[in-house]
Amino acid sequence: MTQSVAIVTGAAGDIGAAIAARLADDHDIVLLADIDLEAAAAVAATLGPQSRFVAAGCDVTREENVSRLARRCAELGQLQTLVNNAGAARAVSLHDTTPAIWRMDNALNLEAAFLCFRAVEDMLKASKGSVINIASVNGMNVFGHPAYSAAKAGLLHFTRLVAVEYGKFGIRSNAVAPGTVRTRAWEARAAANPNVFEEARRWYPLQRVVDPKDVANAVAFLAGPQAAAISGVCLPVDCGLTAGQAELARTFSQSDHY
């Protein structure tokens, strides 16, 4: 019997690792792809046996790397789910964004998803599989990191393009847009500023930031049979951030603004 496979890019990071762990509940094999093979292998080893969690080195901005990843997937079984999770943000402001940063952020956060999808689209057609792109609330509103944000906005449109053009093949395409996620990078900020999470949570209606498992659960839902009629959507996982900000609401309610 052919084994079902999920690919998770950027799998060595906290969000990618959580997604890989969660998708193992519904897939026989999870292929953990990351530019840092050693880090991906370390994560895979913590998740379970090598027969189920397979690490692969892959620079998703390079077409030849992505093609090699697709071939490795085909050797393992039938691709059911592609999760384009790899991403990073560089310059915080537009003024500090150089042309090189603009190109790098777009290559990693947008073009890589296109390359990965095109490399495996025939496999997804065969399985009537699912694509889930990890976008960001930055792609929905302006929260800084302009090159990253513009790329994530493009990723949301790319998500809809795939849903519309490839729906006739049974392929579903959706996005998850996390808010602030409590990752090691944020823990490092907390080490420098112990109040960083307290300062961040006041902007979130749920009064907390997102955990990597929150993102992973949303991905698993969209990849699974309960979401069989859902395609072309963006699901914010942001503790209510994009619904509105309670801090601003309180400010306006206490002012003379009408």
TAFEN-V874474 format. One record per pair of residues at least 12 apart in sequence whose ideal C-beta (glycine too) atoms are under 7 Angstrom apart, sorted by the first residue. I is the first residue (numbers start at 1). J is the second residue. If there is no record, write none. Layout:
[[I;J] [I;J]]
This chain:
[[2;77] [2;78] [3;28] [3;29] [3;76] [3;77] [4;27] [4;28] [4;77] [4;78] [4;80] [5;27] [5;29] [5;31] [5;73] [5;76] [5;77] [5;78] [5;79] [5;80] [6;23] [6;27] [6;30] [6;31] [6;80] [6;81] [6;83] [7;31] [7;33] [7;73] [7;79] [7;82] [7;83] [8;20] [8;23] [8;30] [8;32] [8;33] [8;83] [8;85] [9;33] [9;60] [9;83] [9;84] [9;85] [9;86] [9;116] [10;34] [10;85] [10;86] [10;87] [11;32] [11;33] [11;34] [11;40] [11;43] [12;34] [12;36] [12;39] [12;40] [12;43] [13;183] [14;183] [14;184] [14;212] [15;85] [15;134] [15;181] [15;183] [15;212] [15;215] [16;85] [17;43] [18;212] [18;213] [18;215] [18;216] [19;83] [19;85] [19;215] [19;216] [19;219] [20;32] [20;47] [20;53] [21;47] [21;216] [22;216] [22;217] [22;219] [22;220] [23;81] [23;220] [23;223] [24;47] [24;48] [24;52] [25;220] [26;220] [26;223] [26;224] [27;80] [27;81] [28;52] [28;77] [29;52] [29;54] [29;76] [29;77] [30;52] [30;53] [31;54] [31;56] [31;72] [31;73] [31;76] [32;44] [32;53] [32;54] [32;55] [32;56] [33;56] [33;58] [33;69] [34;58] [35;57] [35;58] [35;59] [37;55] [37;57] [40;55] [40;56] [41;55] [54;76] [56;69] [56;72] [60;86] [60;112] [60;115] [60;116] [61;107] [61;108] [61;111] [61;112] [63;115] [66;115] [66;116] [66;119] [67;119] [70;119] [70;120] [73;120] [73;123] [74;123] [78;126] [78;127] [79;120] [79;123] [79;124] [79;127] [79;129] [80;127] [80;129] [81;129] [81;130] [81;132] [81;223] [82;116] [82;117] [82;120] [82;124] [82;131] [83;132] [83;134] [83;219] [84;112] [84;113] [84;116] [84;133] [84;134] [85;134] [86;108] [86;112] [87;108] [87;109] [87;134] [88;108] [89;105] [89;145] [89;148] [90;104] [90;105] [90;147] [91;147] [92;144] [92;145] [93;144] [94;146] [97;146] [97;147] [101;147] [102;147] [105;147] [105;148] [105;151] [106;147] [106;151] [109;148] [109;151] [109;152] [109;155] [110;151] [110;154] [110;155] [110;158] [113;133] [113;155] [113;158] [114;158] [117;131] [117;162] [124;171] [125;169] [125;171] [128;170] [128;171] [129;171] [130;172] [130;222] [130;223] [131;162] [131;171] [131;173] [132;174] [132;175] [132;176] [132;219] [132;222] [132;223] [133;155] [133;159] [133;175] [134;176] [135;152] [135;155] [135;156] [135;175] [135;176] [135;177] [135;234] [136;152] [136;177] [136;178] [137;177] [137;179] [137;236] [137;238] [137;241] [137;242] [138;152] [139;152] [139;153] [139;155] [139;156] [139;177] [140;177] [140;242] [141;242] [155;175] [156;175] [156;234] [159;173] [159;174] [159;175] [159;232] [159;234] [160;232] [163;231] [163;232] [164;232] [167;231] [172;230] [172;231] [173;231] [173;232] [174;222] [174;230] [174;231] [174;233] [174;235] [175;234] [176;215] [176;218] [176;219] [176;222] [176;235] [176;237] [177;234] [177;235] [177;236] [177;237] [177;238] [178;210] [178;215] [178;237] [178;238] [179;204] [179;209] [179;210] [179;238] [179;239] [179;241] [180;200] [180;209] [180;210] [181;209] [181;210] [181;212] [181;215] [182;209] [182;210] [182;211] [183;212] [197;209] [202;247] [203;241] [203;245] [203;247] [204;239] [204;240] [204;241] [205;239] [205;240] [205;243] [205;246] [206;239] [206;240] [208;239] [209;239] [210;237] [210;238] [210;239] [214;237] [215;237] [218;235] [218;237] [222;235]]
